[in-house]
Amino acid sequence: MPIRPRALLTVLCAAVLGALLPAATAHAESRTVQGGRLDWGIKSSFQSYVTGPVAKGGYSLTGGAATVGGSGFRFHSATGSYDGDTGTFRAAFSGGVRFVGHRTAGGAHQLDLTLSRPTVSISGSSGTLYVDVVSKARGTGAVTTSRQVPFASLSLGGIDMRGGGTSVVLNNLPATLTAQGARSFAGYYTAGTALDPVSLAADVQRPAAKQPSTPPASKTPRATADAPEGRLRDGAVDWGVRRTFREYVTGDIARGRWTLSSGALDGGALYRFPGGSGTYRDGDLTAAFDGTVRFTGEQGLDLALSAVRVTVEDGRGTLYADVTSPERTGKKVPLVTFAAKQLKPRKGLVTVTEAPAKLTAEGAESFGGMYPKGTAMDPVSLAVALTDDAELPALPDLGSTAPSPSPSPSVTDGPSAEPVARAARDDEGLPVLPLTLAAGSLLVLAAGAAVAVRRRRARP
């Protein structure tokens, strides 16, 4: 049977490319989602109702959640998985928001709803938003706690989730309240009610190269020296000052921003002052930290807080800072106080987690009288290490694609999504140079094959 040049060329191309292309490209493995944020206002009209003249309530943030834009909440530290072949995506986020309203004579609230730990699951052309819910029933006051309630259905609007890039970014996905979500919402809304749209950005890690299996090496316990006389090895204090103050700074009145320097870090809803040094002994703490946060804007706004210090004595904590502003400059000004009872080390760490903080008289002066003494400020969290191997808690991870919270980001008008796949650079994925050489080899082989066939046909 005569050999056709075109068929021979096809066989040669398939053979060479089959040898060059790695088997891993045949199927993109499920990859890890690590880092990112989710922005969602839940329902803006519900926020207005809670804070309005009827419910006369408010909301508070927990677990590092922040506000964003005019009425959005930002949840952080995405963890999950993404399959670029099928577009299947699942990511859980940290943080929560609690709404209270209709205060009773006894000080309780008839309306009390907490939504936390949102999780987005997407498969095909639709998705679901799950949340942990703690709600109080209207009328009976019975409190119900539910884990990962399918709270809202998400519409992708034809977005193709397949790809192989390093991030998944989705903007303004329409969200609709489910029947389970309506029950968890204490009956304020019925199933099918439109909720605020959901936006998210999550980092996707590249699959790790498979290594040959080797027996695990035996681990030798690392000796840890006791901290001499309670000397701190490291430490950090997390404090967001006050949520409404940050909103004032970036809002329509001050039209300002904040800047961080000298090692201070931005955690979205808080600022981290690292480099803790000092001493801890029998529940009492004296610590100094690095970093400066400076707020600037219109209306003469210029306030810098630096050289943050924390003391804890007899279960009472005080946060100090050097204050610099046009009206006042002071060293080691006591700004807020907080409870820190039974401060004891655990696994080499001494921690205080989201302790409610109240403004001092000196703190009120530092803010130019904007808030009176006793005003509730953002909670204080701190961690100090007494041993070399103790690890400080991680900051909220907003991901590499998250916009800066200062100033507030704008919101687009309709659902959209950035491509989940991006073009590979020359140093990523398939080796460019070997494939180029292979292409040249294919041309040479194909030309030789064609000449050989022609010669056979030319022979008598």
Secondary structure, 3 states (H helix, E strand, C coil): CCCCHHHHHHHHHHHHHHHHCCHHHHCCCCEEEEEEEEEECCCHHHHHHHHCCCCCCEEEEECCCEEECCCEEEEEEEEEEECCCCCCEEEEEECEEEEEEEECCCCCEEEEEEEEEEEEEEECCEEEEEEEEEEECCCCCCEEEEEEEEEEEEECCCCCCCCCCCEEEEEEEEEEECHHHHHHCCCCCCCCCEEEEEEEEEEECCCCCCCCCCCCCCCCCCCCCCCHHHECCEEEEEECCCHHHHHHHHCCCCCCEEEEECCCEECCCCEEECCCEEEEECCEEEEECCCEEEEECCCCCEEEEEEEEEEEECCEEEEEEEEECCCCEEEEEEEEEEECCCCCCECCEEEEEEEEEEECHHHHHHCCCCCCCCCEEEEEEEEEECCCCCCCCCCCCCCCCCCCCCCCCCCCCCCEECCCCCCCCCCCCCCHHHHHHHHHHHHHHHHHHHHHHHHHHHCC
